[in-house]
Amino acid sequence: MTPELMEECADWIAAQLEEESMFVDAGLVQVMLRHEWEGEQRIPQISHEQAVDLILMALERDGISGAPDPIDRRLVLGVLQWEDDFLALAGRSRSR
């Protein structure tokens, strides 16, 4: 995913989450996406649930946490699911 497309995707996902009353900065979404795309193991080679675990570990390793609410599995899984929708709308696949 190009940096421009990743930024657009993150903005779109943040807007979708906001409609679900989950207020998440697009910059945090972009960090999650970057961890997913830069990982050695990533979707579709691993499941969304496995990707969530890897992203949460990477965020913790980088000292990134949520405030006032923690970054949890539900949030990261939601981001990945919205990413699927964005990629489908953009006509893109999850290939490297």
C-alpha positions as CSV (number, residue, x, y, z in Angstrom):
1,M,0.0,0.0,0.0
2,T,1.4,3.4,-1.0
3,P,1.8,6.0,1.8
4,E,-0.8,8.1,0.1
5,L,-3.3,5.3,0.0
6,M,-2.6,4.3,3.6
7,E,-3.2,7.9,4.7
8,E,-6.5,8.0,2.8
9,C,-7.5,4.6,4.2
10,A,-6.7,5.7,7.8
11,D,-8.8,8.9,7.4
12,W,-11.7,6.8,6.0
13,I,-11.5,4.2,8.7
14,A,-11.4,6.9,11.4
15,A,-14.5,8.4,9.9
16,Q,-16.3,5.0,9.9
17,L,-15.3,4.4,13.5
18,E,-16.6,7.8,14.5
19,E,-20.0,6.9,13.0
20,E,-19.9,3.9,15.4
21,S,-19.1,6.4,18.3
22,M,-15.5,5.3,18.5
23,F,-13.4,8.4,18.3
24,V,-9.9,7.4,17.1
25,D,-7.3,9.7,15.6
26,A,-6.5,8.8,12.0
27,G,-2.8,9.0,12.9
28,L,-3.3,6.0,15.3
29,V,-5.1,4.1,12.6
30,Q,-2.3,4.8,10.2
31,V,0.2,3.4,12.8
32,M,-1.8,0.2,13.1
33,L,-2.0,-0.2,9.3
34,R,1.7,0.4,9.0
35,H,2.4,-2.3,11.6
36,E,0.1,-4.7,9.7
37,W,1.6,-4.0,6.3
38,E,5.3,-4.0,7.4
39,G,5.0,-7.2,9.4
40,E,6.6,-10.4,8.2
41,Q,3.4,-12.3,8.8
42,R,0.3,-10.5,7.6
43,I,-3.3,-11.0,6.3
44,P,-4.2,-13.1,4.3
45,Q,-1.3,-15.4,5.4
46,I,-2.5,-15.1,9.0
47,S,-6.0,-14.5,10.4
48,H,-7.3,-11.1,11.4
49,E,-7.2,-12.3,15.1
50,Q,-3.5,-13.2,14.8
51,A,-2.8,-9.9,13.1
52,V,-4.5,-8.1,16.0
53,D,-2.1,-9.8,18.5
54,L,0.9,-8.8,16.4
55,I,-0.3,-5.2,16.1
56,L,-1.0,-4.9,19.8
57,M,2.5,-6.3,20.6
58,A,4.1,-3.8,18.2
59,L,2.1,-0.9,19.7
60,E,3.1,-1.9,23.2
61,R,6.8,-2.3,22.1
62,D,6.7,1.2,20.6
63,G,5.1,2.6,23.8
64,I,1.9,3.6,22.1
65,S,-1.2,3.5,24.3
66,G,-4.7,5.0,24.2
67,A,-6.0,7.8,26.3
68,P,-8.4,7.8,28.0
69,D,-9.3,4.3,26.8
70,P,-6.7,1.6,26.1
71,I,-6.2,0.3,22.6
72,D,-7.9,-3.1,22.8
73,R,-8.5,-6.1,20.5
74,R,-12.0,-4.8,19.5
75,L,-10.6,-1.6,18.2
76,V,-7.7,-3.1,16.2
77,L,-10.0,-5.8,14.8
78,G,-12.5,-3.1,13.8
79,V,-9.7,-1.2,12.0
80,L,-8.7,-4.3,10.1
81,Q,-12.2,-5.1,9.1
82,W,-12.8,-1.5,7.9
83,E,-9.5,-1.8,6.0
84,D,-10.9,-4.8,4.2
85,D,-13.9,-2.7,3.1
86,F,-11.7,0.2,2.0
87,L,-9.4,-2.0,0.0
88,A,-12.4,-3.7,-1.7
89,L,-13.9,-0.2,-2.6
90,A,-10.5,0.9,-3.9
91,G,-10.2,-2.3,-6.0
92,R,-7.0,-3.3,-4.2
93,S,-5.9,-6.6,-2.6
94,R,-3.8,-7.3,0.5
95,S,-0.8,-8.4,-1.6
96,R,2.5,-6.8,-1.0
